[in-house]
């Protein structure tokens, strides 16, 4: 609900699925035991007969019924079906996705009322919506996922740069122009993430020796307004040659990666190594309102396969597109990019944690976005040639507390400082 109101105390022996009942992760990730046994509990509706569950793997057990295989999670006191099951185990974060899958799980589990589920009740989660890391250890999808993780995990940054000397940072403020991004209660994502990007730029240029490139600009100058609530503007343009006023969302998104690729080539031409270039796209999410904090998205090797080439005068009239109209990356390049991207994203998330800024409770670094039944990598990462790159969601505009924070300049400056601290850590330096 996002109102800050607390639910009434639950009757003894039940779990109220309160909309704000989110279990926070520890720095090393959430660890929850298998929970109390469900013996003696009766489901709210009759269920198909199921095979005996297999041995638990972490917090889950596994079983099978006439509808197929499922994982079993026993709810603990204070946990909710939405946050403790759907968001944690399926990776779905959008409100409509969370509600839809929660409804499916409730029906599969025989739960008549999701607001009153007995403690220890065995919730059934269909295999097809489980994140691969929560499947049984011998499941083909989990085995494939673990192989991909190991291959990408071979690549970590080994380059050090004192004071970020020789480092080029490409900053991309999400959306802009006609595309305001997420919009809640009069707060436009495009305005506030642009302000954060400018603050990262200012901090890097004032306190490090990094070279900073931007992909967009609002108006004719880099102006940071000394105010909390920002004025509305649709004047953002992608800084291609010539610039593109953002009047078309699809064109604007794709010109960003063309521009970033050109900036990457220019950095290397100026003597910077590929290991000393980092790309960051800054956004603010609109998710299920129970969620708070930052999330970093990186490209996974499988999700960045294939090639891309854009046509039409909006593209071919830009110098950066003509320089290299088509992009395609080898498997090794994609695996290396996944490894380096995870490394830098984890450094920035760690800096958020150190600064006391909120981070996603269950998996703050993710290698794909789930919408409905589809998993994908954002275009600004998928076709981006910079090896170390990530998309940073600084908070959830659908959450009242996160939205209030974003509309304060103090919070935006803390976010900017933490991004810089993360970059310094990635290159073995500190302020």
C-alpha positions as CSV (number, residue, x, y, z in Angstrom):
1,X,0.0,0.0,0.0
2,X,2.9,2.3,0.6
3,X,1.2,4.4,3.2
4,X,3.5,3.5,6.1
5,X,0.6,2.1,8.1
6,X,1.3,-1.1,10.0
7,X,-1.1,-4.1,9.8
8,X,-3.0,-5.2,12.9
9,X,-1.3,-8.0,14.9
10,X,-1.9,-11.4,13.4
11,X,-3.9,-14.1,15.3
12,X,-1.6,-16.6,16.9
13,X,-0.4,-19.3,14.5
14,X,-1.0,-17.4,11.3
15,X,1.1,-15.2,9.0
16,X,-0.5,-12.0,7.7
17,X,0.7,-11.3,4.2
18,X,1.2,-7.7,4.9
19,X,2.2,-5.7,1.8
20,X,5.2,-4.2,3.6
21,X,6.5,-7.5,5.1
22,X,9.8,-7.7,3.3
23,X,12.7,-9.7,4.7
24,X,15.9,-7.8,4.3
25,X,19.1,-9.5,3.1
26,X,22.3,-9.6,4.9
27,X,25.4,-8.4,3.1
28,X,26.2,-11.9,2.0
29,X,22.6,-12.5,0.8
30,X,19.6,-13.9,2.6
31,X,19.8,-17.3,4.3
32,X,16.6,-18.8,5.6
33,X,16.2,-22.3,7.1
34,X,13.7,-24.8,5.8
35,X,11.3,-23.6,8.5
36,X,8.9,-25.4,10.8
37,X,7.3,-28.7,9.7
38,X,3.9,-28.4,8.2
39,X,2.5,-31.6,9.8
40,X,-1.0,-31.2,11.1
41,X,-1.7,-28.1,8.9
42,X,-4.7,-28.3,6.6
43,X,-4.7,-26.4,3.3
44,X,-7.5,-24.0,2.7
45,X,-8.6,-26.0,-0.4
46,X,-8.2,-29.6,-1.6
47,X,-4.9,-30.2,-3.5
48,X,-4.0,-32.9,-6.0
49,X,-2.0,-35.7,-4.5
50,X,1.8,-35.0,-4.6
51,X,4.8,-37.2,-4.5
52,X,6.9,-37.1,-1.4
53,X,9.1,-34.0,-1.4
54,X,12.8,-34.5,-2.0
55,X,15.6,-33.5,0.4
56,X,15.8,-29.7,0.9
57,X,18.2,-27.6,-1.0
58,X,18.7,-24.4,1.1
59,X,15.2,-23.2,2.1
60,X,13.3,-25.3,-0.4
61,X,12.1,-28.8,-0.8
62,X,10.7,-30.3,-4.0
63,X,7.7,-32.3,-5.1
64,X,5.4,-33.2,-8.0
65,X,1.7,-33.4,-8.6
66,X,-0.6,-33.9,-11.6
67,X,0.3,-30.4,-12.8
68,X,4.0,-31.0,-12.7
69,X,7.0,-30.3,-10.5
70,X,7.1,-27.7,-7.8
71,X,9.3,-26.3,-5.0
72,X,8.0,-26.1,-1.5
73,X,8.6,-23.2,0.8
74,X,7.3,-23.1,4.4
75,X,6.3,-19.5,5.3
76,X,7.8,-18.1,8.5
77,X,6.2,-15.7,10.9
78,X,6.1,-12.2,9.5
79,X,6.6,-13.3,5.9
80,X,4.3,-12.6,3.0
81,X,3.5,-14.6,-0.2
82,X,4.4,-11.6,-2.3
83,X,7.8,-10.7,-1.0
84,X,9.0,-13.8,0.7
85,X,8.0,-16.2,-2.1
86,X,7.3,-14.5,-5.4
87,X,9.8,-11.7,-5.4
88,X,12.5,-13.8,-3.7
89,X,12.2,-17.1,-5.6
90,X,10.9,-16.1,-9.1
91,X,12.8,-12.8,-9.7
92,X,9.6,-11.0,-10.7
93,X,9.5,-7.4,-9.5
94,X,6.8,-5.7,-11.5
95,X,3.5,-5.3,-9.5
96,X,1.4,-6.9,-12.2
97,X,3.8,-9.9,-12.5
98,X,4.0,-10.3,-8.7
99,X,0.2,-10.3,-8.4
100,X,-0.3,-12.7,-11.3
101,X,2.3,-15.3,-10.1
102,X,1.1,-15.0,-6.5
103,X,-2.4,-15.8,-7.7
104,X,-1.1,-18.8,-9.6
105,X,0.9,-20.0,-6.6
106,X,-2.1,-19.6,-4.3
107,X,-4.3,-21.7,-6.5
108,X,-1.6,-24.3,-6.9
109,X,-1.1,-24.4,-3.1
110,X,-4.7,-24.4,-2.1
111,X,-4.5,-21.0,-0.4
112,X,-8.0,-19.4,-0.3
113,X,-6.9,-16.2,1.5
114,X,-3.4,-14.9,0.9
115,X,-3.7,-12.5,3.8
116,X,-3.9,-15.3,6.4
117,X,-1.6,-18.3,5.8
118,X,-0.6,-20.6,8.7
119,X,3.0,-20.5,9.8
120,X,4.9,-23.3,8.1
121,X,2.3,-23.8,5.4
122,X,3.9,-25.6,2.4
123,X,3.7,-23.1,-0.5
124,X,4.1,-24.7,-3.9
125,X,6.1,-22.8,-6.5
126,X,6.0,-24.2,-10.1
127,X,9.4,-25.0,-11.5
128,X,8.7,-22.9,-14.6
129,X,8.7,-19.6,-12.7
130,X,11.6,-20.4,-10.3
131,X,14.9,-18.7,-10.8
132,X,17.5,-21.3,-11.9
133,X,19.6,-21.0,-8.8
134,X,16.6,-22.3,-6.7
135,X,16.0,-25.4,-8.8
136,X,17.3,-28.8,-7.7
137,X,21.0,-29.2,-8.1
138,X,20.6,-31.8,-10.9
139,X,18.0,-29.8,-12.9
140,X,19.3,-29.0,-16.5
141,X,18.3,-25.3,-16.3
142,X,20.2,-24.9,-13.0
143,X,23.2,-26.8,-14.4
144,X,23.3,-24.6,-17.5
145,X,23.0,-21.5,-15.3
146,X,25.9,-22.6,-13.1
147,X,28.1,-23.3,-16.1
148,X,27.4,-19.8,-17.4
149,X,28.2,-18.3,-14.0
150,X,31.5,-20.2,-13.8
151,X,32.6,-19.2,-17.3
152,X,31.8,-15.5,-16.7
153,X,33.3,-15.7,-13.2
154,X,36.7,-16.3,-14.7
155,X,36.9,-12.6,-15.5
156,X,37.6,-10.1,-12.8
157,X,39.1,-6.6,-13.1
158,X,42.9,-6.8,-12.4
159,X,43.7,-3.2,-13.5
160,X,44.4,-0.7,-10.8
161,X,44.2,3.1,-11.4
162,X,45.2,5.4,-8.6
163,X,42.7,8.2,-8.5
164,X,41.1,6.7,-11.6
165,X,44.0,8.0,-13.6
166,X,43.4,7.0,-17.3
167,X,39.8,5.8,-16.6
168,X,36.9,6.9,-18.8
169,X,33.4,6.8,-17.3
170,X,30.5,7.0,-19.7
171,X,27.3,8.1,-17.8
172,X,23.9,7.6,-19.3
173,X,20.9,9.2,-17.6
174,X,17.9,7.0,-18.4
175,X,15.0,8.3,-20.5
176,X,14.5,12.1,-21.0
177,X,12.8,14.3,-23.5
178,X,9.4,12.9,-24.4
179,X,10.2,9.8,-22.4
180,X,9.9,10.6,-18.8
181,X,10.4,7.0,-17.7
182,X,8.6,5.9,-14.5
183,X,6.2,8.6,-13.2
184,X,4.6,8.5,-9.7
185,X,2.9,11.3,-7.8
186,X,4.4,13.9,-10.1
187,X,7.9,12.5,-9.8
188,X,9.5,11.9,-13.2
189,X,12.3,9.4,-13.3
190,X,14.1,11.3,-16.2
191,X,14.5,14.4,-14.1
192,X,16.0,12.9,-11.0
193,X,18.3,10.3,-12.6
194,X,19.7,13.0,-14.8
195,X,20.5,15.1,-11.7
196,X,22.2,12.1,-10.1
197,X,24.3,11.5,-13.3
198,X,25.4,15.2,-13.2
199,X,26.4,14.8,-9.6
200,X,28.4,11.7,-10.4
201,X,30.1,13.7,-13.2
202,X,30.9,16.6,-10.9
203,X,32.2,14.4,-8.1
204,X,34.4,12.4,-10.5
205,X,35.8,15.5,-12.1
206,X,36.4,17.2,-8.7
207,X,37.9,14.3,-6.8
208,X,39.4,11.9,-9.3
209,X,41.4,12.0,-12.5
210,X,38.8,10.2,-14.6
211,X,37.5,11.4,-17.9
212,X,33.7,11.6,-17.9
213,X,31.5,11.4,-20.9
214,X,27.7,11.9,-20.9
215,X,25.2,10.4,-23.4
216,X,22.5,13.1,-22.9
217,X,22.1,16.7,-21.9
218,X,19.2,18.8,-20.8
219,X,19.6,22.2,-22.5
220,X,22.9,23.8,-23.4
221,X,24.8,23.3,-20.2
222,X,25.5,20.8,-17.4
223,X,23.4,22.5,-14.7
224,X,22.9,21.0,-11.3
225,X,20.0,22.7,-9.5
226,X,20.5,23.3,-5.8
227,X,17.0,22.2,-4.9
228,X,15.1,19.1,-3.8
229,X,12.1,19.0,-6.1
230,X,13.2,19.5,-9.7
231,X,11.3,21.5,-12.3
232,X,9.7,19.6,-15.3
233,X,11.8,19.5,-18.5
234,X,11.6,17.6,-21.8
235,X,14.6,19.3,-23.3
236,X,17.0,16.3,-23.1
237,X,18.9,15.2,-26.2
238,X,21.2,12.3,-27.0
239,X,24.6,13.8,-27.7
240,X,25.2,12.2,-31.1
241,X,26.5,14.1,-34.1
242,X,24.1,15.9,-34.7
243,X,22.3,15.7,-31.4
244,X,19.0,13.9,-31.2
245,X,16.2,15.7,-29.2
246,X,14.5,12.8,-27.6
247,X,11.1,12.8,-29.5
248,X,11.1,9.1,-30.1
249,X,11.7,6.6,-27.3
250,X,13.0,3.7,-29.4
251,X,15.4,5.9,-31.4
252,X,16.6,7.6,-28.3
253,X,17.4,4.3,-26.5
254,X,19.3,2.8,-29.5
255,X,21.3,6.0,-30.2
256,X,22.6,5.8,-26.7
257,X,24.5,2.5,-27.3
258,X,25.7,3.7,-30.7
259,X,27.1,6.8,-28.9
260,X,28.6,4.9,-26.0
261,X,30.3,2.6,-28.5
262,X,31.7,5.6,-30.3
263,X,32.9,7.1,-27.0
264,X,34.5,3.7,-26.2
265,X,36.4,3.6,-29.5
266,X,37.5,7.2,-28.9
267,X,38.8,6.4,-25.4
268,X,40.9,3.6,-26.8
269,X,42.1,5.8,-29.6
270,X,43.3,8.3,-27.0
271,X,45.4,5.7,-25.2
272,X,43.0,4.2,-22.7
273,X,42.8,0.4,-22.4
274,X,39.5,-1.4,-22.8
275,X,39.8,-2.4,-19.1
276,X,39.7,1.3,-18.1
277,X,36.4,2.2,-19.5
278,X,33.1,1.8,-17.6
279,X,29.6,2.5,-18.7
280,X,26.8,3.3,-16.2
281,X,23.1,3.8,-17.1
282,X,21.2,5.4,-14.2
283,X,17.5,4.8,-13.7
284,X,14.8,4.6,-11.0
285,X,12.4,1.7,-11.0
286,X,8.7,1.3,-10.7
287,X,8.2,-2.1,-9.0
288,X,5.9,-3.8,-6.5
289,X,5.5,-1.1,-3.8
290,X,6.9,-3.4,-1.0
291,X,10.4,-3.2,-2.6
292,X,13.0,-0.6,-1.7
293,X,16.6,0.2,-2.6
294,X,19.0,-0.1,-5.5
295,X,19.4,-2.8,-8.0
296,X,22.2,-3.2,-10.6
297,X,21.5,-5.0,-13.9
298,X,24.4,-6.5,-15.9
299,X,24.4,-8.3,-19.3
300,X,24.5,-12.1,-19.3
301,X,26.4,-13.8,-22.1
302,X,23.4,-15.7,-23.4
303,X,21.2,-12.6,-23.5
304,X,23.7,-10.6,-25.6
305,X,24.1,-13.1,-28.4
306,X,23.3,-12.1,-32.0
307,X,23.8,-8.8,-33.9
308,X,22.1,-5.5,-34.2
309,X,21.9,-2.9,-37.0
310,X,19.5,0.0,-37.1
311,X,18.2,1.6,-40.3
312,X,16.3,4.8,-41.1
313,X,17.4,8.4,-41.4
314,X,17.2,9.0,-37.7
315,X,20.1,6.5,-37.4
316,X,22.1,6.8,-40.6
317,X,22.2,10.6,-40.3
318,X,24.3,10.2,-37.1
319,X,28.1,10.0,-37.4
320,X,28.3,7.5,-34.5
321,X,26.0,5.1,-36.4
322,X,28.0,5.4,-39.6
323,X,31.2,4.7,-37.8
324,X,30.1,1.1,-37.1
325,X,26.5,0.4,-38.2
326,X,26.4,-3.2,-36.9
327,X,27.5,-4.7,-33.6
328,X,28.1,-8.4,-32.8
329,X,30.2,-9.9,-30.0
330,X,32.0,-13.2,-29.7
331,X,31.1,-15.6,-27.0
332,X,34.4,-14.9,-25.1
333,X,33.7,-11.1,-25.3
334,X,30.2,-11.7,-23.9
335,X,31.5,-13.9,-21.1
336,X,34.2,-11.4,-20.3
337,X,31.7,-8.6,-20.3
338,X,29.4,-10.4,-17.9
339,X,32.3,-11.1,-15.5
340,X,33.7,-7.6,-15.5
341,X,30.2,-6.0,-15.3
342,X,29.3,-8.1,-12.3
343,X,32.6,-7.1,-10.6
344,X,32.0,-3.4,-11.0
345,X,28.3,-3.6,-10.2
346,X,29.0,-5.5,-7.0
347,X,31.6,-2.8,-6.0
348,X,29.0,-0.1,-6.4
349,X,26.3,-2.0,-4.6
350,X,28.8,-2.6,-1.8
351,X,29.5,1.1,-1.6
352,X,25.8,1.7,-1.3
353,X,25.6,-0.7,1.6
354,X,28.6,0.9,3.3
355,X,27.0,4.3,3.0
356,X,23.8,3.0,4.5
357,X,21.8,3.4,1.3
358,X,19.1,0.9,0.6
359,X,19.7,-2.1,-1.7
360,X,17.3,-4.7,-3.1
361,X,16.7,-7.3,-0.3
362,X,17.2,-10.5,-2.2
363,X,19.4,-10.1,-5.3
364,X,20.8,-6.6,-5.8
365,X,22.9,-7.6,-8.8
366,X,20.9,-9.3,-11.6
367,X,21.8,-10.4,-15.1
368,X,18.4,-10.1,-16.7
369,X,15.1,-8.4,-16.3
370,X,11.9,-10.4,-16.0
371,X,8.6,-9.0,-17.5
372,X,5.8,-11.5,-17.6
373,X,7.3,-14.8,-18.8
374,X,10.1,-13.1,-20.7
375,X,13.7,-12.5,-19.5
376,X,15.8,-9.9,-21.3
377,X,18.8,-7.6,-21.2
378,X,18.2,-3.8,-21.8
379,X,19.3,-2.6,-25.2
380,X,21.6,-0.1,-23.7
381,X,23.6,-3.0,-22.3
382,X,22.9,-5.7,-24.9
383,X,24.5,-3.9,-27.8
384,X,27.1,-1.9,-25.8
385,X,30.7,-2.6,-26.6
386,X,32.1,-1.4,-23.3
387,X,33.2,-4.5,-21.4
388,X,32.4,-3.3,-17.9
389,X,28.8,-1.9,-17.9
390,X,25.7,-1.9,-15.8
391,X,22.3,-0.3,-15.4
392,X,21.7,1.1,-11.9
393,X,18.2,1.4,-10.5
394,X,18.7,3.8,-7.6
395,X,15.3,3.1,-6.0
396,X,11.7,2.3,-6.5
397,X,9.4,5.2,-7.4
398,X,6.4,3.1,-6.5
399,X,7.5,3.0,-2.9
400,X,6.6,6.1,-0.9
401,X,9.8,6.1,1.1
402,X,12.1,5.7,-1.9
403,X,10.2,8.3,-3.8
404,X,10.5,10.8,-1.0
405,X,14.3,10.2,-0.8
406,X,14.7,10.7,-4.5
407,X,13.2,14.2,-4.2
408,X,15.9,15.4,-1.9
409,X,19.2,16.7,-3.2
410,X,21.0,15.2,-0.1
411,X,20.0,11.7,-1.1
412,X,20.9,12.2,-4.7
413,X,24.4,13.4,-3.7
414,X,24.8,10.4,-1.4
415,X,24.0,8.1,-4.4
416,X,26.5,9.9,-6.6
417,X,29.2,9.7,-3.9
418,X,28.6,6.0,-3.5
419,X,28.8,5.4,-7.3
420,X,32.2,7.1,-7.2
421,X,33.3,5.1,-4.2
422,X,32.3,1.9,-6.0
423,X,34.3,2.9,-9.1
424,X,37.3,3.7,-6.9
425,X,37.0,0.3,-5.3
426,X,36.8,-1.5,-8.6
427,X,40.1,0.1,-9.7
428,X,41.8,-0.6,-6.3
429,X,41.7,3.0,-5.2
430,X,39.9,5.1,-2.6
431,X,39.3,8.7,-1.8
